Amino acid sequence: MPAFKDRTRRRMSLPIGPYLNLDNRRSSTASTGSDSSYCDTSSDEEGKLPRDKIQVNSSGSSDFCVKNIKQHAFGRREIEIAEQEMPGIVALRQRADGEKPLKGAKIICCTHINAQTA
């Protein structure tokens, strides 16, 4: 196999098997690419911590802390995609629905799980 100095040519030379079905898969570049990250902050909000912002949701509750509430649609879409691609997440949600194992717990950290690590 020849050594390629150009990574693009090398990637294009890798064989793709017939078992790969791209029709029912989403493009992961929309959510995982570093160049596709969405940032809707103005210059006066930069440097301001989310804890210091006073935010209220549509129900009138302010018991939450998010960096940019305007990105809620993007986050909801990512959750829906994860539910489609990782049925184990949905099964965990259904199993814990009646038990409410985290009721009253204060969550201080959250681990992001994507398709590669699930």
C-alpha positions as CSV (number, residue, x, y, z in Angstrom):
1,M,0.0,0.0,0.0
2,P,1.5,3.4,-1.0
3,A,2.1,6.0,1.7
4,F,0.0,9.1,1.2
5,K,1.2,12.4,2.4
6,D,-2.1,14.0,1.7
7,R,-4.6,12.8,4.3
8,T,-7.6,13.5,2.0
9,R,-6.3,11.1,-0.6
10,R,-5.6,8.5,2.1
11,R,-9.1,8.8,3.5
12,M,-10.6,8.5,0.1
13,S,-8.6,5.3,-0.6
14,L,-10.0,3.4,2.4
15,P,-12.5,0.7,1.3
16,I,-16.1,1.1,2.3
17,G,-18.0,-2.2,2.7
18,P,-21.3,-2.9,1.1
19,Y,-22.9,-3.2,4.5
20,L,-22.7,0.5,5.1
21,N,-26.2,2.0,4.7
22,L,-26.1,5.8,4.6
23,D,-29.8,6.3,3.8
24,N,-31.0,6.0,7.4
25,R,-28.1,7.7,9.1
26,R,-27.9,11.4,9.9
27,S,-24.8,13.4,9.1
28,S,-22.9,13.8,12.3
29,T,-21.0,16.9,11.1
30,A,-24.0,19.1,12.0
31,S,-23.7,18.5,15.7
32,T,-20.1,17.3,16.3
33,G,-18.0,19.4,14.0
34,S,-16.1,22.1,15.8
35,D,-16.8,24.5,12.9
36,S,-20.6,24.0,13.2
37,S,-21.0,25.0,16.8
38,Y,-23.6,27.7,17.2
39,C,-22.8,30.7,19.2
40,D,-25.4,33.5,19.6
41,T,-23.8,35.7,22.2
42,S,-23.3,39.4,21.8
43,S,-20.1,41.1,22.8
44,D,-21.7,42.5,26.0
45,E,-22.6,39.1,27.2
46,E,-19.2,37.6,26.8
47,G,-17.4,37.0,30.0
48,K,-20.7,37.0,31.9
49,L,-21.2,33.8,33.8
50,P,-24.6,31.9,33.4
51,R,-25.0,32.1,37.2
52,D,-25.0,35.8,37.0
53,K,-27.7,36.1,34.4
54,I,-31.3,36.3,35.5
55,Q,-33.3,33.9,33.3
56,V,-36.9,32.8,33.4
57,N,-38.5,30.1,31.3
58,S,-42.0,30.2,29.7
59,S,-43.6,28.7,32.9
60,G,-42.1,31.5,35.0
61,S,-39.6,29.3,36.7
62,S,-36.0,30.6,37.2
63,D,-34.7,27.4,38.9
64,F,-32.1,26.6,36.2
65,C,-28.8,27.7,34.9
66,V,-28.0,27.6,31.2
67,K,-25.4,29.4,29.2
68,N,-27.6,30.4,26.2
69,I,-31.3,29.8,26.5
70,K,-31.7,30.7,22.8
71,Q,-30.2,27.4,21.8
72,H,-33.0,25.4,23.3
73,A,-34.3,24.3,19.8
74,F,-30.8,23.0,18.9
75,G,-30.6,21.0,22.1
76,R,-34.1,19.6,21.7
77,R,-33.2,18.4,18.2
78,E,-30.0,16.7,19.5
79,I,-32.1,14.9,22.1
80,E,-34.5,13.7,19.5
81,I,-31.7,12.4,17.3
82,A,-30.1,10.6,20.2
83,E,-33.4,8.9,21.0
84,Q,-33.6,7.6,17.4
85,E,-30.0,6.5,17.3
86,M,-29.6,5.2,20.9
87,P,-32.7,3.2,21.9
88,G,-31.0,2.3,25.2
89,I,-31.4,5.9,26.3
90,V,-35.1,5.7,25.7
91,A,-35.3,2.3,27.5
92,L,-33.6,3.9,30.6
93,R,-36.0,6.8,30.5
94,Q,-39.0,4.5,30.4
95,R,-37.6,2.3,33.2
96,A,-36.9,5.3,35.5
97,D,-40.2,7.1,34.7
98,G,-42.1,5.4,37.5
99,E,-39.2,5.1,39.9
100,K,-38.0,8.7,39.7
101,P,-34.6,7.8,41.0
102,L,-33.2,11.3,40.8
103,K,-36.2,13.1,42.5
104,G,-34.8,15.7,44.8
105,A,-31.2,15.3,43.6
106,K,-29.2,18.2,42.6
107,I,-27.2,17.5,39.4
108,I,-23.9,19.3,39.3
109,C,-22.3,17.5,36.4
110,C,-23.5,15.8,33.3
111,T,-21.6,13.5,30.9
112,H,-22.2,13.8,27.2
113,I,-22.7,10.5,25.5
114,N,-22.5,10.4,21.8
115,A,-23.0,7.5,19.3
116,Q,-19.3,6.6,19.4
117,T,-19.2,6.0,23.1
118,A,-22.7,4.6,23.6
